[in-house]
Amino acid sequence: MNGGAGGSETTDRAEGIAQELGAFRAYLEHERGYSPRTVLAYLGDLEQLTTFLRGLPADKWAGGELSRDELRLWLAALSESVSTRTLARKLGSVRAFFVFRESLGKVGKNPARALSMPKLRQRLPLVLSADSAAGLMSAPDQAESRPAVRARDTAILELLYGGGLRVSEVVSLDLNAIDLQALRVRVLGKGRKERIVPLGHKARAAIEHYLPLREAFIKKRTASSAPAALFLGLHGRRLGTRQVQAAVQRYGSSALGRPDVHPHALRHSAATHMLEGGADLRAIQDFLGHESVATTQKYTHLSLVSLTQTYDRAHPLARRPASE
């Protein structure tokens, strides 16, 4: 351990952070409603910070509470081995931790608040054309020989695209969340916020076709079986997100020649196609379950990009050289 008062007190503060991680976990799970995976990521980032503080030399310690400069040193050390996107997430984890401490009156100033997020390159999400999306919906009919799996996967694709659902929302659906008569589904989204999503007729038809075949997935009752789950895997357990991701990738590759297709691309495509069809941003916000309309506004940009590409490809003036 490093010698000197500075090193010792830095270690003490690291231990103080470590001791509060249990309460921080409860805050993330119960007050913020974060998923287990997100909670683990946040806690892992804080544990990484405490490890860094324990090894911080005495002459690098600013004294008093954890400082902005110390956080900068931590981020600088990380930047040699992780991406800008990962750095931004780790800073977000530390910010959330100090917001939690502020709410308990345990800290006077949030050192992470004074740091700006690393600038991220905005990558345009994958958006399928309407024809490609339609082709993907019929992919299980061509690529899957098992009737129950074919019916299940078709229903999942219809919910991902027709309902704009997140993959986590699809796999968490229970049988009682679907109202086929009223053409709607009750979805538990981020932060455990519930919303009602309309079902299209194709989605209803796909689910109606799947439900009688669902019994094929139900094995002898075990502790791991999931009798309430809408979508089951081959062993009778609730289907997982990775299984759905792999299926969508497989169908994207077989039907469209695009192995880069993923479940969220269908959600992006649904929102973009709704916007292009004249839907209001606020309606799309409610449909997708976005907390802020600013998140939904990115689809305006996507539509403009699509329009520009279509213009460049199709308009006769766009193809003429500037000298003409």
N, C-alpha and C positions, 0 to 999 in steps of 0.2 A: 504494500500500500504506500501511496505517496506520503512523504513527510511534510511537516509544516502545518500551521493552522488552516491555511486555505484548503489544502488537499483533504484534511480531516473533515472540515465543515461541508465541503462539496460532497464527500461520501455520505455524511449525515443527511444531506438534502436528498441524495439519491435513495437512501433507505426510507426517507419520509414519503417520497413518491411511491416507492414499492409498496409501502404499507397501506396506501390509499387505493391501490388498484382493485381490491375486492369491492369497495364501495362504488368505485367508478364503473365496474362491470355491472353492478345492480342498476346504476343510473342509466347506462346505455340500454340495458335490456328492458327495464320497466318504465322508465320515464321517456326515453327516446324511441323505444320500440324497434331497436336495430336488430337485424338478423344475427344469428350465432356467428356466421362467417365474418360479418362486419365487426362484431364485438371482439372476436379473436384478433382481427387485423389491428384494431385500435390498441388493444392491450399489448400486442407484440411490439408496436411502435414505441409505446411508453417503456416497456422493458428494455428495448434497445437504447433508449435515451438514458435510463438509469445505469446501464452498463458503461456507456460513454462517460457519464459524470463520475463514476467510480474511478475511472482511469485518467481523469483530467489532471494535469500537473498543477501544483499550487500556484504557479505564476500566471496561469490562465484563468484563475478564478476571480470573478468580479466582486465577490463579497455580497452578503445579504441574500435576498431571494434570487432564484434562478433568473438570469438576465438574458436580454435579447442577444448580446454578444456571444454568450455560451451556446445559445441555440444556433446562432450562425456558424460557430465552430463545428457543431454536430452536423448541420446540414452540409457544410463544406466537406467534411470527412466522408459523408454518405455519397456526395455527388460524384465521387470517383468510381463508384461501383453500381449506382442505381440510376434509373431514368428520371427525367424531370417530372413525369407524371407520378412516379412513386414518391419523389421528394415532396410534391404538393400534398399527397395523401398523408404522409407522415407529419407534415406541419399541421394539417387539418386535425390529426389525432391529438397533437399537443394542445392546439387551440381548444378543442372540445374538453380536454382534461382541465385546463385552467378556467374555462367557463363553469365547469362543474365545481371547482374549488371556490370560484367567486360566489357561486350561489350559496355556498356554505359559510361564506365570510372568512375563508381561510387564506385568502391572498388579496393584497391591496391592488395589484396591477398585473394584468395578463401580459407576460413578456412576448408571447407568441402573436398577440394582436398587432404589435408594432412591426412585425415582419410581413412583407408582401409575399404573396404566393409566387412561386416560380412561373414564368410565362410558359404556357403550354401551346404547342402547335395544334391548331384546330384541325382535326382530321374529320372530313366529311363522312358521316356514317353511310354504310351501304344501303341503298334504296333500290328495290327491284321495280321494274316497269310493271304495269298492271297485267300485261300478258305473261310476263315471267312469274309473277305471283300466282296467277291462275294455273300456270303449268306446274308450279310446285305443289299446289293443292291436290293435283291428281297424281303426283309422283308415287305415293304408296301403291296405287292400283297397278302401276307398271313394275315397281321394284320389290314389292313384298309379297311373298307367296302365302304366308300364314294369314288366314282370314281375320282372326282376332287382332293380331298386331297391325294388319292393314287398316282395319276399322278404327282402332285406337289412335294410330298415328295420323290418320286423316282428320279425326276430331280434334286432335291437338293442333295440327296446322291451321285448321279453321278458327280455333280460338286465338292462336298467336297472331294471325293476320286479320281475320274478320272481327275479332274482339280487341285487338291491339294489346293483348295481355303480355306481361313479363313472363319469362319462363318460370320464375319462382312462384308466380301467381297461379299459373296453370297446374303445376305439380302439387300445389297445396289445396286445390279444390276438393271439396267433399261432395258426395252425391246430393246432399240437401241444398247445395249452393246453386244448383241448376233448376230453373223454372222454365220448362219447355213450353208450357201453355202461354205464359206471359212473355216469352221470348227475352229472357234476361238471365244474367248470372251475377251472383253476389261474390265480389272479389275482395280479398284481404290484401291490401297493397303495402307499400313501404310505411314503416312506422305503425303497422297494424291498423291502418286507416281503411275502413270499409267503403266500397263504392258499388253501385249497381251499373252493370255494363249491358247494353242491349245485345241480343243475339240475332244474327242474320238467319235467314231461312236455310241457307246451306249449312251453317254451323249446327242448327237444330237437327237437320236431316242426318248430319254426320254423327251427332251424339245419339240420336235415336237408333241409328244403325249399330253403333258400338255397344250400347247398354246390354242388349241380350247376349252379346259375345263376350262381355266382361267376365262372365262366369268361367271362361276358359283360363283366366289368370288366377282364379281363386284355388289355392291348394288346401291341403289339410290345415285347419286352424293352428297357428303357432303364435308365440309371443310377439313375433315380428310381423305378423299379418296385419293388413290395414283394411278392415271391412268397410270403413266409411269413405275411403279415398276413391275419387272418381277414376283416376288413371293408375293402373297397377302394372308392375313389371312381371316378368316371367315366373318369379318366385312368390308371387302373391303379396309383395310389399309395395308400398307407395312408390310410384315412379320417381326417379331423381332427376335433378336438373342436368347432370352430365349425360344421362341417357337420352334426354330430349335433345340436347345440343348435338350429340353424336348422330342422332337420327336425322335432324334437320340438315346437318352437313352432308350426310350420305345422300339424302334426297336432292339437295342442291347440286351435288356432283353428278348424280345419275340423270336428273331431269333437265338441268340447265347448263351442265358442264362447269359449275361454279362451286368448288369445295369450300369457298370462303363464306358461303351463306350460313348465318347463325340465327337463333331465335329472335334476337333484338332487331335484326334487319327486317323481319316481318312487322314488328311494331313500328319501326321507322317508316316502312313502306305504307302501312295502314294510315298513319297520320298524314304523310305527304299526299297520298291519294285523296284523302278526305279534304285536305286544304285545296288541292287542285280542282276538286269537285264543287267547291264553293262553301265548305263548312267554315263556321266562325271559329276563331282561335280559342275563344272561351269554351266553346262546345268541345273542341278537341282536348283542351286542358282537362275538362271534367271526364271525358272519355278515357284519357290515358292515366288520370289520377295524379297529374303534376301538381305539386304544392304551389308553384309560382308559374304565372303565364310566361315569364321570361324563358323558362325551360322549353315551353311550347313554341316560342318564337323562332327557334332554330329551324323549324320546318318551313318558315317563310323564306329563309335563306336557301334551303335546299330546293324549294320550288323555283326560285329565281335562277339558281345554277342550272336546273333542268331546263328552264325556259331558254336560257342563253345557249345551252348546248343544242337544243332543238333548232333555235334560230340559225346558229352557225352551220348546222347540218342541212337545213331545209330552205332557208330564205335565199332567193337568187342574189340579192344585194350583198349578203354576207360572204358570198363566194367570189365576188368580183375583186380584183386587185385594186389597191387604193389609187393607182395612177389612171384608171379608166374614168 
